[in-house]
Amino acid sequence: LITFVLIAATDGIDGWLARRLNQTSEWGMFIDPIGDKLLVAFTFIALYAVNWEGPTGLFLAVTVWVMFAREFILAAQIRIVQGGIVPPTFIGKVKTVVQFTAVIVWMAPAFDDNLLLRGCVIGMAFGVTIISWAEYYQRYVAHGRLTMTKH
């Protein structure tokens, strides 16, 4: 849990510093989201491995598959239509924060017995993943090449 929190915090700090110091690059815009996605995806897979039984496991499994589907399908579609890297949207950033929060709540021993809270945060992560998927699809895929703006 502590390692995950530190990694998640450095992600936000790193992005903020890069923008603040004008040290952004195409490589950074490419690799940073991949790192976020891998961190969240593999952590959720580990959580599923520990909590695989019953409705909790089913909900985690569905959420993990939706998150993977969103990332890989959307990345392929954007690559085909846009031919490159697209900047993150506000909803995309919110998705990452909500997913990080969901992982923290699921990992924190203080919430072991609070399935309602765990269900709510995983539900929020699932919902914002779908909303983000729709937004990115609409913005970067549905209408072909669009003018990209940073958020």
DSSP file with accessible surface (Angstrom, degrees, kcal/mol):
  #  RESIDUE AA STRUCTURE BP1 BP2  ACC     N-H-->O    O-->H-N    N-H-->O    O-->H-N    TCO  KAPPA ALPHA  PHI   PSI    X-CA   Y-CA   Z-CA
    1    1 A L     >        0   0   70      0, 0.0     4,-2.6     0, 0.0     5,-0.2   0.000 360.0 360.0 360.0 -45.9    0.0    0.0    0.0
    2    2 A I  H  >  +     0   0  131      1,-0.2     4,-2.6     2,-0.2     5,-0.2   0.928 360.0  49.4 -63.5 -42.5    2.8    2.4    0.9
    3    3 A T  H  > S+     0   0   98      1,-0.2     4,-2.6     2,-0.2    -1,-0.2   0.928 111.5  49.1 -62.1 -44.1    4.7    1.7   -2.2
    4    4 A F  H  > S+     0   0   10      2,-0.2     4,-3.0     1,-0.2     5,-0.2   0.930 110.9  49.7 -62.0 -45.2    1.6    2.2   -4.4
    5    5 A V  H  X S+     0   0   60     -4,-2.6     4,-2.7     1,-0.2    -1,-0.2   0.920 111.7  49.0 -61.2 -42.2    0.8    5.5   -2.7
    6    6 A L  H  X S+     0   0  108     -4,-2.6     4,-2.5     2,-0.2    -1,-0.2   0.924 112.9  46.5 -63.9 -44.2    4.4    6.7   -3.2
    7    7 A I  H  X S+     0   0   72     -4,-2.6     4,-1.7     2,-0.2    -2,-0.2   0.931 113.8  48.4 -63.8 -44.6    4.3    5.7   -6.9
    8    8 A A  H  X S+     0   0   13     -4,-3.0     4,-1.5    -5,-0.2    -2,-0.2   0.913 112.3  49.3 -62.8 -41.1    0.9    7.3   -7.4
    9    9 A A  H  X S+     0   0   49     -4,-2.7     4,-2.3    -5,-0.2    -1,-0.2   0.911 108.6  52.1 -65.9 -41.4    2.0   10.5   -5.7
   10   10 A T  H  X S+     0   0   80     -4,-2.5     4,-3.0     1,-0.2     5,-0.2   0.834 102.9  60.7 -66.0 -28.2    5.2   10.8   -7.7
   11   11 A D  H  X S+     0   0   27     -4,-1.7     4,-2.0     2,-0.2    -1,-0.2   0.945 109.1  41.3 -61.5 -47.4    3.1   10.4  -10.9
   12   12 A G  H  X S+     0   0   44     -4,-1.5     4,-2.4     2,-0.2    -2,-0.2   0.919 116.9  47.7 -66.4 -42.6    1.2   13.6  -10.1
   13   13 A I  H  X S+     0   0   96     -4,-2.3     4,-3.0     2,-0.2     5,-0.2   0.929 110.6  52.2 -64.9 -43.6    4.3   15.5   -8.9
   14   14 A D  H  X S+     0   0   84     -4,-3.0     4,-2.4     1,-0.2    -1,-0.2   0.919 111.9  45.6 -60.0 -45.1    6.3   14.4  -12.0
   15   15 A G  H  X S+     0   0   11     -4,-2.0     4,-2.2    -5,-0.2     5,-0.2   0.918 113.5  49.4 -65.5 -42.3    3.6   15.7  -14.4
   16   16 A W  H  X S+     0   0  136     -4,-2.4     4,-2.8     1,-0.2    -2,-0.2   0.935 112.9  46.9 -62.6 -46.9    3.1   18.9  -12.5
   17   17 A L  H  X S+     0   0   73     -4,-3.0     4,-2.9     1,-0.2     6,-0.2   0.902 109.5  54.1 -62.6 -42.1    6.9   19.6  -12.5
   18   18 A A  H  <>S+     0   0   23     -4,-2.4     5,-3.4    -5,-0.2     6,-0.4   0.923 114.8  40.2 -59.4 -44.3    7.2   18.7  -16.2
   19   19 A R  H ><5S+     0   0  133     -4,-2.2     3,-1.0     3,-0.2    -2,-0.2   0.918 116.3  50.0 -70.0 -43.5    4.5   21.3  -17.1
   20   20 A R  H 3<5S+     0   0  177     -4,-2.8    -2,-0.2     1,-0.2    -1,-0.2   0.876 117.6  39.1 -62.8 -40.6    5.7   23.9  -14.6
   21   21 A L  T 3<5S-     0   0  108     -4,-2.9    -1,-0.2    -5,-0.2    -2,-0.2   0.289 110.9-119.3 -93.8   7.7    9.4   23.7  -15.7
   22   22 A N  T < 5S+     0   0  132     -3,-1.0    -3,-0.2    -4,-0.1    -4,-0.1   0.907  71.8 134.7  54.1  47.1    8.4   23.4  -19.4
   23   23 A Q      < +     0   0  141     -5,-3.4    -4,-0.2    -6,-0.2     2,-0.2  -0.116  24.2 134.8-115.0  31.7   10.1   20.0  -19.6
   24   24 A T        +     0   0   57     -6,-0.4     2,-0.3    -5,-0.1     3,-0.1  -0.496  27.6 177.1 -80.5 153.4    7.4   18.1  -21.4
   25   25 A S     >  -     0   0   60     -2,-0.2     4,-2.5     1,-0.1     5,-0.2  -0.970  44.3-110.9-148.9 162.5    8.2   15.8  -24.3
   26   26 A E  H  > S+     0   0  141     -2,-0.3     4,-1.6     2,-0.2     5,-0.2   0.892 120.3  53.9 -61.9 -38.8    6.5   13.5  -26.7
   27   27 A W  H  > S+     0   0  167      2,-0.2     4,-3.2     1,-0.2     5,-0.3   0.937 109.6  47.1 -61.2 -44.8    8.3   10.6  -25.0
   28   28 A G  H  > S+     0   0   27      1,-0.2     4,-2.2     2,-0.2    -2,-0.2   0.911 111.1  50.8 -62.7 -42.0    7.0   11.7  -21.6
   29   29 A M  H  < S+     0   0   58     -4,-2.5    -1,-0.2     1,-0.2    -2,-0.2   0.780 116.9  43.2 -67.1 -24.6    3.5   12.1  -23.0
   30   30 A F  H  X S+     0   0   92     -4,-1.6     4,-0.9    -5,-0.2    -2,-0.2   0.924 119.9  36.7 -83.5 -49.0    3.8    8.6  -24.4
   31   31 A I  H  X S+     0   0   67     -4,-3.2     4,-2.5     1,-0.2     5,-0.2   0.841 106.1  64.1 -81.1 -33.8    5.4    6.7  -21.5
   32   32 A D  H  X S+     0   0   54     -4,-2.2     4,-2.3    -5,-0.3     5,-0.2   0.946 104.6  45.0 -59.7 -49.3    3.7    8.3  -18.5
   33   33 A P  H  > S+     0   0   39      0, 0.0     4,-2.6     0, 0.0    -1,-0.2   0.873 111.4  54.6 -63.6 -32.3    0.2    7.2  -19.3
   34   34 A I  H  X S+     0   0   58     -4,-0.9     4,-2.8     2,-0.2     5,-0.2   0.936 108.0  49.2 -64.6 -43.6    1.5    3.7  -20.1
   35   35 A G  H  X S+     0   0   38     -4,-2.5     4,-2.6     1,-0.2    -1,-0.2   0.921 111.5  49.4 -60.3 -43.5    3.1    3.5  -16.7
   36   36 A D  H  X S+     0   0   19     -4,-2.3     4,-2.6    -5,-0.2     5,-0.3   0.937 112.3  47.7 -59.3 -47.2   -0.1    4.7  -15.0
   37   37 A K  H  X S+     0   0   60     -4,-2.6     4,-2.9     1,-0.2     5,-0.2   0.911 113.2  47.0 -63.3 -44.0   -2.1    2.1  -16.9
   38   38 A L  H  X S+     0   0   77     -4,-2.8     4,-2.6     2,-0.2     5,-0.4   0.918 111.8  51.2 -65.3 -42.1    0.3   -0.8  -16.1
   39   39 A L  H  X S+     0   0   34     -4,-2.6     4,-1.7    -5,-0.2    -2,-0.2   0.956 116.5  39.5 -58.9 -50.2    0.4    0.2  -12.4
   40   40 A V  H  X S+     0   0    3     -4,-2.6     4,-2.7    -5,-0.2     5,-0.2   0.946 117.0  49.3 -66.5 -47.1   -3.4    0.3  -12.1
   41   41 A A  H  X S+     0   0   11     -4,-2.9     4,-2.3    -5,-0.3    -2,-0.2   0.941 114.1  42.9 -61.5 -49.7   -4.0   -2.8  -14.2
   42   42 A F  H  X S+     0   0  119     -4,-2.6     4,-2.2    -5,-0.2    -1,-0.2   0.849 113.5  52.7 -70.3 -29.7   -1.5   -5.1  -12.5
   43   43 A T  H  X S+     0   0   24     -4,-1.7     4,-2.6    -5,-0.4    -1,-0.2   0.928 110.2  48.0 -68.7 -41.8   -2.5   -3.9   -9.1
   44   44 A F  H  X S+     0   0    0     -4,-2.7     4,-2.6     2,-0.2    -2,-0.2   0.887 109.6  53.2 -65.2 -36.3   -6.2   -4.6   -9.8
   45   45 A I  H  X S+     0   0   65     -4,-2.3     4,-2.4    -5,-0.2    -1,-0.2   0.933 110.1  48.0 -62.3 -42.7   -5.2   -8.0  -11.2
   46   46 A A  H  X S+     0   0   55     -4,-2.2     4,-1.5     2,-0.2    -2,-0.2   0.917 111.2  50.3 -64.2 -40.8   -3.3   -8.7   -7.9
   47   47 A L  H  X S+     0   0   17     -4,-2.6     4,-2.2     1,-0.2    -1,-0.2   0.902 110.3  50.4 -63.0 -39.9   -6.4   -7.5   -5.9
   48   48 A Y  H  < S+     0   0   88     -4,-2.6    -2,-0.2     1,-0.2    -1,-0.2   0.915 105.3  56.5 -63.4 -40.8   -8.5   -9.8   -8.0
   49   49 A A  H  < S+     0   0   64     -4,-2.4     3,-0.4     1,-0.2    -1,-0.2   0.856 114.2  39.9 -60.5 -32.3   -6.2  -12.7   -7.3
   50   50 A V  H  < S+     0   0  114     -4,-1.5    -1,-0.2     1,-0.2    -2,-0.2   0.807 126.6  34.1 -84.4 -31.5   -6.7  -12.1   -3.5
   51   51 A N  S  < S+     0   0   44     -4,-2.2     9,-0.2    -5,-0.2    -1,-0.2  -0.293  75.6 129.6-119.4  46.7  -10.4  -11.4   -3.7
   52   52 A W        +     0   0  144     -3,-0.4     2,-0.2     5,-0.1    -1,-0.1   0.653  45.8  92.7 -82.7 -12.7  -11.6  -13.7   -6.6
   53   53 A E  S  > S-     0   0  136     -3,-0.2     4,-1.6     4,-0.1     3,-0.3  -0.500  82.3 -13.0 -87.4 151.1  -14.5  -15.4   -4.8
   54   54 A G  H  > S-     0   0   50      1,-0.2     4,-2.0     2,-0.2     5,-0.2  -0.025 111.7 -32.2  66.1-164.0  -18.1  -14.3   -4.9
   55   55 A P  H  > S+     0   0  108      0, 0.0     4,-2.7     0, 0.0     5,-0.2   0.836 134.4  59.3 -62.3 -32.1  -19.7  -11.1   -6.1
   56   56 A T  H  > S+     0   0   40     -3,-0.3     4,-2.4     2,-0.2    -2,-0.2   0.946 108.0  44.6 -62.3 -47.5  -16.6   -9.1   -5.0
   57   57 A G  H  X S+     0   0    1     -4,-1.6     4,-2.7     2,-0.2    -1,-0.2   0.903 113.0  51.3 -63.5 -40.4  -14.3  -11.1   -7.3
   58   58 A L  H  X S+     0   0  117     -4,-2.0     4,-2.7     2,-0.2     5,-0.2   0.930 110.6  48.4 -63.1 -44.5  -16.8  -10.9  -10.2
   59   59 A F  H  X S+     0   0   82     -4,-2.7     4,-2.4     1,-0.2    -2,-0.2   0.919 113.4  47.2 -63.0 -43.3  -17.0   -7.1   -9.8
   60   60 A L  H  X S+     0   0    0     -4,-2.4     4,-2.8    -9,-0.2    -1,-0.2   0.917 111.7  51.2 -63.4 -42.4  -13.2   -6.8   -9.7
   61   61 A A  H  X S+     0   0   16     -4,-2.7     4,-2.5     2,-0.2    -2,-0.2   0.935 111.6  46.4 -61.6 -46.0  -12.9   -9.1  -12.7
   62   62 A V  H  X S+     0   0   63     -4,-2.7     4,-2.6     1,-0.2     5,-0.2   0.932 113.3  49.8 -62.6 -43.7  -15.4   -7.1  -14.8
   63   63 A T  H  X S+     0   0    0     -4,-2.4     4,-2.7    -5,-0.2    -2,-0.2   0.929 110.5  49.4 -62.2 -45.1  -13.7   -3.9  -13.8
   64   64 A V  H  X S+     0   0   12     -4,-2.8     4,-2.8     1,-0.2     5,-0.2   0.937 112.3  48.2 -60.7 -44.7  -10.3   -5.1  -14.7
   65   65 A W  H  X S+     0   0  186     -4,-2.5     4,-2.8     1,-0.2    -1,-0.2   0.903 111.8  49.1 -65.3 -39.3  -11.5   -6.3  -18.1
   66   66 A V  H  X S+     0   0   27     -4,-2.6     4,-2.9     2,-0.2    -1,-0.2   0.927 112.0  49.2 -65.2 -42.3  -13.2   -3.0  -18.9
   67   67 A M  H  X S+     0   0    8     -4,-2.7     4,-2.3    -5,-0.2    -2,-0.2   0.937 113.8  45.3 -62.7 -45.2  -10.1   -1.1  -17.9
   68   68 A F  H  X S+     0   0   39     -4,-2.8     4,-2.7     2,-0.2     5,-0.4   0.931 113.8  49.7 -62.5 -45.1   -7.9   -3.3  -20.1
   69   69 A A  H  X>S+     0   0   32     -4,-2.8     4,-2.4    -5,-0.2     5,-0.6   0.933 110.7  50.0 -60.0 -46.3  -10.4   -3.1  -23.0
   70   70 A R  H  X5S+     0   0    8     -4,-2.9     4,-1.7    -5,-0.2     5,-0.4   0.940 114.3  44.4 -57.3 -48.8  -10.6    0.7  -22.7
   71   71 A E  H  X5S+     0   0   17     -4,-2.3     4,-1.9    -5,-0.2    -2,-0.2   0.946 120.6  36.2 -65.9 -48.9   -6.8    1.1  -22.7
   72   72 A F  H  X5S+     0   0  132     -4,-2.7     4,-2.1     2,-0.2     5,-0.2   0.926 120.8  43.8 -76.2 -43.5   -5.9   -1.2  -25.5
   73   73 A I  H  X5S+     0   0   79     -4,-2.4     4,-2.7    -5,-0.4     5,-0.2   0.950 117.8  45.4 -66.2 -46.8   -8.9   -0.7  -27.8
   74   74 A L  H  X<S+     0   0    3     -4,-1.7     4,-3.0    -5,-0.6     5,-0.3   0.917 111.5  52.4 -64.1 -42.4   -8.8    3.1  -27.4
   75   75 A A  H  X S+     0   0   56     -4,-1.9     4,-2.4    -5,-0.4    -1,-0.2   0.927 112.1  46.4 -59.6 -43.7   -5.0    3.2  -27.9
   76   76 A A  H  X S+     0   0   51     -4,-2.1     4,-2.3     2,-0.2    -2,-0.2   0.928 113.8  48.0 -64.7 -44.1   -5.3    1.2  -31.1
   77   77 A Q  H  X S+     0   0   55     -4,-2.7     4,-2.6     2,-0.2     5,-0.3   0.927 113.6  46.6 -63.7 -44.1   -8.2    3.4  -32.4
   78   78 A I  H  X>S+     0   0   15     -4,-3.0     4,-3.1     1,-0.2     5,-0.9   0.919 111.4  52.2 -64.6 -41.8   -6.4    6.6  -31.6
   79   79 A R  H  X5S+     0   0  154     -4,-2.4     4,-1.1    -5,-0.3    -1,-0.2   0.920 112.7  45.2 -60.8 -42.7   -3.2    5.4  -33.1
   80   80 A I  H  <5S+     0   0  138     -4,-2.3    -2,-0.2    -5,-0.2    -1,-0.2   0.943 124.0  32.7 -67.1 -46.1   -5.0    4.5  -36.3
   81   81 A V  H  <5S+     0   0   36     -4,-2.6    -2,-0.2    -5,-0.2    -3,-0.2   0.933 132.1  28.3 -80.4 -46.9   -7.0    7.7  -36.6
   82   82 A Q  H  <5S-     0   0   11     -4,-3.1    -3,-0.2    -5,-0.3    -2,-0.2   0.732  88.4-143.2 -89.1 -26.6   -4.6   10.3  -35.1
   83   83 A G  S  <<S+     0   0   41     -4,-1.1     2,-0.3    -5,-0.9    -4,-0.2   0.668  70.3  23.0  74.3  14.3   -1.4    8.6  -36.0
   84   84 A G  S    S-     0   0   25     -6,-0.5     2,-0.3     0, 0.0    -1,-0.2  -0.919 100.4 -30.7-173.9-155.8    0.3    9.6  -32.7
   85   85 A I        -     0   0   45     -2,-0.3   -55,-0.1    -3,-0.1   -56,-0.0  -0.602  45.0-157.1 -88.5 140.2    0.0   10.7  -29.2
   86   86 A V        -     0   0   23     -2,-0.3     3,-0.1   -57,-0.1    64,-0.0  -0.899  24.3-109.2-115.4 147.8   -2.9   12.7  -27.9
   87   87 A P        -     0   0   12      0, 0.0    62,-0.1     0, 0.0     2,-0.0  -0.378  40.8 -98.7 -72.0 153.5   -2.8   14.9  -24.8
   88   88 A P        -     0   0   53      0, 0.0    63,-0.8     0, 0.0     2,-0.2  -0.379  34.5-137.2 -68.8 150.5   -4.8   13.8  -21.7
   89   89 A T     >  -     0   0    0     61,-0.1     4,-2.1     1,-0.1     5,-0.2  -0.586  25.9-105.9 -99.1 169.0   -8.2   15.2  -21.1
   90   90 A F  H  > S+     0   0  137      1,-0.2     4,-2.5     2,-0.2     5,-0.2   0.935 123.5  49.9 -59.4 -45.0   -9.5   16.4  -17.7
   91   91 A I  H  > S+     0   0   46      1,-0.2     4,-2.8     2,-0.2    -1,-0.2   0.884 107.2  55.4 -64.0 -36.1  -11.7   13.3  -17.5
   92   92 A G  H  > S+     0   0    5      2,-0.2     4,-1.8     1,-0.2    -1,-0.2   0.904 109.4  46.4 -61.8 -40.0   -8.7   11.1  -18.4
   93   93 A K  H  X S+     0   0   65     -4,-2.1     4,-2.2     2,-0.2    -2,-0.2   0.904 111.4  51.3 -68.8 -39.9   -6.8   12.6  -15.4
   94   94 A V  H  X S+     0   0   44     -4,-2.5     4,-3.0     1,-0.2     5,-0.3   0.917 106.9  55.5 -62.3 -41.0   -9.9   12.2  -13.2
   95   95 A K  H  X S+     0   0    4     -4,-2.8     4,-2.8     1,-0.2     5,-0.2   0.930 107.6  48.4 -56.6 -46.2  -10.1    8.5  -14.2
   96   96 A T  H  X S+     0   0   19     -4,-1.8     4,-2.8     1,-0.2    -1,-0.2   0.935 112.7  47.3 -62.1 -45.3   -6.5    8.0  -13.2
   97   97 A V  H  X S+     0   0   89     -4,-2.2     4,-2.7     2,-0.2    -2,-0.2   0.925 113.5  47.9 -63.3 -43.5   -7.0    9.6   -9.8
   98   98 A V  H  X S+     0   0   24     -4,-3.0     4,-2.7     2,-0.2    -1,-0.2   0.916 112.5  48.9 -65.5 -40.7  -10.2    7.7   -9.2
   99   99 A Q  H  X S+     0   0    4     -4,-2.8     4,-2.3    -5,-0.3    -2,-0.2   0.931 111.6  49.1 -64.5 -43.1   -8.6    4.4  -10.2
  100  100 A F  H  X S+     0   0   15     -4,-2.8     4,-2.3    -5,-0.2    -2,-0.2   0.926 112.1  49.5 -59.4 -43.8   -5.6    5.2   -7.9
  101  101 A T  H  X S+     0   0   65     -4,-2.7     4,-2.7     1,-0.2     5,-0.2   0.914 108.7  52.4 -62.3 -42.5   -8.1    6.0   -5.0
  102  102 A A  H  X S+     0   0    0     -4,-2.7     4,-2.4     1,-0.2    -1,-0.2   0.923 109.4  49.3 -60.4 -43.0  -10.0    2.7   -5.6
  103  103 A V  H  X S+     0   0    0     -4,-2.3     4,-2.1     2,-0.2    -1,-0.2   0.939 111.0  50.0 -61.5 -45.2   -6.7    0.7   -5.4
  104  104 A I  H  X S+     0   0   52     -4,-2.3     4,-2.3     1,-0.2    -2,-0.2   0.933 111.3  48.1 -61.0 -45.5   -5.8    2.5   -2.2
  105  105 A V  H  < S+     0   0   14     -4,-2.7     6,-0.2     1,-0.2    -1,-0.2   0.908 113.3  48.4 -62.9 -39.1   -9.2    1.8   -0.6
  106  106 A W  H  < S+     0   0    9     -4,-2.4    -1,-0.2    -5,-0.2    -2,-0.2   0.818 117.2  41.8 -70.6 -29.0   -9.0   -1.9   -1.7
  107  107 A M  H  < S+     0   0   61     -4,-2.1    -2,-0.2    -5,-0.2    -1,-0.2   0.742  89.6  99.5 -89.5 -25.1   -5.5   -2.2   -0.3
  108  108 A A    ><  -     0   0   10     -4,-2.3     3,-1.9    -5,-0.2     4,-0.1  -0.485  65.5-146.5 -70.4 123.2   -5.9   -0.3    3.0
  109  109 A P  G >  S+     0   0   93      0, 0.0     3,-1.8     0, 0.0     4,-0.3   0.801  94.6  71.4 -58.4 -26.7   -6.4   -2.7    5.9
  110  110 A A  G 3  S+     0   0   90      1,-0.3     3,-0.2     2,-0.1    -5,-0.1   0.752 101.3  44.6 -62.7 -21.4   -8.7    0.0    7.5
  111  111 A F  G X  S+     0   0   66     -3,-1.9     3,-1.5    -6,-0.2    -1,-0.3   0.241  76.9 112.4-106.9  11.2  -11.3   -0.8    4.9
  112  112 A D  T <  S+     0   0   83     -3,-1.8    -1,-0.2     1,-0.3    -2,-0.1   0.854  86.1  37.0 -51.7 -40.7  -11.1   -4.6    5.0
  113  113 A D  T 3  S+     0   0  164     -4,-0.3     2,-1.0    -3,-0.2    -1,-0.3   0.382  95.9  89.2 -96.1   3.7  -14.6   -4.9    6.5
  114  114 A N    <>  +     0   0   70     -3,-1.5     4,-2.2     1,-0.2     5,-0.2  -0.625  40.8 159.8-105.0  76.0  -16.2   -2.1    4.5
  115  115 A L  H  > S+     0   0   96     -2,-1.0     4,-2.8     1,-0.2     5,-0.2   0.809  72.6  60.5 -66.3 -28.9  -17.5   -3.8    1.4
  116  116 A L  H  > S+     0   0  136     -3,-0.2     4,-2.5     2,-0.2    -1,-0.2   0.955 108.3  42.6 -63.7 -48.3  -20.0   -0.9    0.7
  117  117 A L  H  > S+     0   0   56      2,-0.2     4,-2.6     1,-0.2     5,-0.3   0.940 115.5  49.5 -63.3 -44.6  -17.2    1.6    0.5
  118  118 A R  H  X S+     0   0   14     -4,-2.2     4,-2.3     1,-0.2     5,-0.2   0.915 111.7  49.3 -60.5 -42.8  -15.0   -0.7   -1.6
  119  119 A G  H  X S+     0   0   28     -4,-2.8     4,-2.3     1,-0.2    -1,-0.2   0.898 110.7  50.9 -62.9 -40.0  -17.9   -1.4   -3.9
  120  120 A C  H  X S+     0   0   67     -4,-2.5     4,-2.5     2,-0.2    -2,-0.2   0.929 111.9  45.1 -65.3 -45.2  -18.6    2.3   -4.3
  121  121 A V  H  X S+     0   0   13     -4,-2.6     4,-2.4     2,-0.2   -19,-0.2   0.898 114.9  47.2 -70.4 -35.4  -15.0    3.3   -5.1
  122  122 A I  H  X S+     0   0    0     -4,-2.3     4,-2.7    -5,-0.3    -1,-0.2   0.894 112.2  51.7 -70.6 -34.7  -14.7    0.4   -7.6
  123  123 A G  H  X S+     0   0   26     -4,-2.3     4,-2.9    -5,-0.2    -2,-0.2   0.907 109.9  48.8 -64.3 -40.8  -18.0    1.4   -9.1
  124  124 A M  H  X S+     0   0  111     -4,-2.5     4,-3.0     2,-0.2     5,-0.3   0.915 111.3  49.9 -64.6 -41.7  -16.8    5.0   -9.4
  125  125 A A  H  X S+     0   0    0     -4,-2.4     4,-1.8   -27,-0.2    -2,-0.2   0.921 112.6  47.4 -62.0 -42.8  -13.6    3.7  -11.1
  126  126 A F  H  X S+     0   0   60     -4,-2.7     4,-2.0     2,-0.2    -2,-0.2   0.951 114.2  47.1 -61.7 -48.0  -15.7    1.6  -13.5
  127  127 A G  H  X S+     0   0   28     -4,-2.9     4,-2.6     1,-0.2    -2,-0.2   0.922 112.8  46.4 -62.7 -46.8  -18.0    4.5  -14.3
  128  128 A V  H  X S+     0   0   19     -4,-3.0     4,-2.7     1,-0.2    -1,-0.2   0.835 108.8  57.5 -70.3 -26.3  -15.3    7.1  -14.9
  129  129 A T  H  X S+     0   0    0     -4,-1.8     4,-2.4    -5,-0.3    -1,-0.2   0.940 109.9  44.3 -65.1 -43.8  -13.5    4.5  -17.0
  130  130 A I  H  X S+     0   0   70     -4,-2.0     4,-2.6     2,-0.2    -2,-0.2   0.927 114.4  48.9 -65.6 -44.8  -16.5    4.2  -19.3
  131  131 A I  H  X S+     0   0  101     -4,-2.6     4,-2.5     1,-0.2    -2,-0.2   0.933 113.1  47.5 -61.6 -44.7  -17.1    8.0  -19.3
  132  132 A S  H  X S+     0   0    0     -4,-2.7     4,-2.9     2,-0.2     5,-0.3   0.901 109.5  53.5 -63.1 -42.2  -13.5    8.6  -20.2
  133  133 A W  H  X S+     0   0   58     -4,-2.4     4,-2.6    -5,-0.2     5,-0.2   0.947 111.0  46.4 -56.9 -48.6  -13.6    5.9  -22.9
  134  134 A A  H  X S+     0   0   60     -4,-2.6     4,-2.7     1,-0.2     5,-0.2   0.913 113.1  49.5 -62.2 -42.1  -16.6    7.7  -24.5
  135  135 A E  H  X S+     0   0   46     -4,-2.5     4,-2.9     2,-0.2     5,-0.2   0.946 113.2  44.7 -64.6 -48.5  -15.0   11.1  -24.3
  136  136 A Y  H  X>S+     0   0   21     -4,-2.9     4,-3.0     2,-0.2     5,-0.5   0.910 114.1  50.6 -62.7 -40.8  -11.7   10.0  -25.8
  137  137 A Y  I  X>S+     0   0   96     -4,-2.6     5,-3.0    -5,-0.3     4,-2.0   0.951 114.1  44.1 -60.6 -48.8  -13.5    8.1  -28.5
  138  138 A Q  I  <5S+     0   0  103     -4,-2.7     5,-0.5    -5,-0.2    -2,-0.2   0.921 120.8  40.4 -62.1 -43.8  -15.7   11.1  -29.3
  139  139 A R  I  <5S+     0   0   73     -4,-2.9    -2,-0.2    -5,-0.2    -1,-0.2   0.889 131.4  18.4 -74.7 -42.7  -12.8   13.5  -29.3
  140  140 A Y  I  <5S+     0   0    2     -4,-3.0    -3,-0.2    -5,-0.2    -2,-0.2   0.570 131.8  26.3-112.8 -11.9  -10.1   11.5  -31.0
  141  141 A V  I ><<S+     0   0   15     -4,-2.0     3,-1.7    -5,-0.5    -3,-0.2   0.758 104.6  61.7-119.0 -49.9  -11.6    8.7  -32.9
  142  142 A A  T 3 <S+     0   0   42     -5,-3.0    -4,-0.1     1,-0.3    -3,-0.1   0.815 114.6  32.2 -57.6 -38.0  -15.2    9.3  -34.0
  143  143 A H  T 3  S-     0   0  120     -5,-0.5    -1,-0.3     1,-0.4     2,-0.1   0.144 106.0-124.4-109.3  19.0  -14.6   12.4  -36.2
  144  144 A G  S <  S+     0   0   24     -3,-1.7    -1,-0.4     2,-0.0     2,-0.3  -0.391  73.8   9.7  74.7-151.3  -11.1   11.5  -37.5
  145  145 A R  S    S+     0   0  170    -64,-0.2     2,-0.3    -3,-0.1   -63,-0.1  -0.471  74.3 179.6 -69.9 126.0   -8.2   13.9  -37.1
  146  146 A L        -     0   0   62     -2,-0.3     2,-0.4    -6,-0.1    -2,-0.0  -0.832  38.2 -93.3-120.9 161.0   -9.1   16.7  -34.8
  147  147 A T        -     0   0  135     -2,-0.3     2,-0.4     1,-0.0     0, 0.0  -0.608  46.7-138.5 -71.9 127.8   -7.2   19.7  -33.5
  148  148 A M        -     0   0   84     -2,-0.4     2,-0.4    -8,-0.0    -1,-0.0  -0.750  20.0-171.9 -96.3 136.2   -5.7   18.7  -30.1
  149  149 A T        -     0   0   81     -2,-0.4     2,-0.2   -62,-0.1    -2,-0.0  -0.957  23.4-119.0-123.4 146.0   -5.7   20.9  -27.1
  150  150 A K              0   0  144     -2,-0.4   -61,-0.1   -61,-0.0   -64,-0.0  -0.589 360.0 360.0 -82.8 146.7   -3.9   20.4  -23.8
  151  151 A H              0   0   91    -63,-0.8    -1,-0.0    -2,-0.2     0, 0.0  -0.919 360.0 360.0-118.1 360.0   -5.9   20.2  -20.6
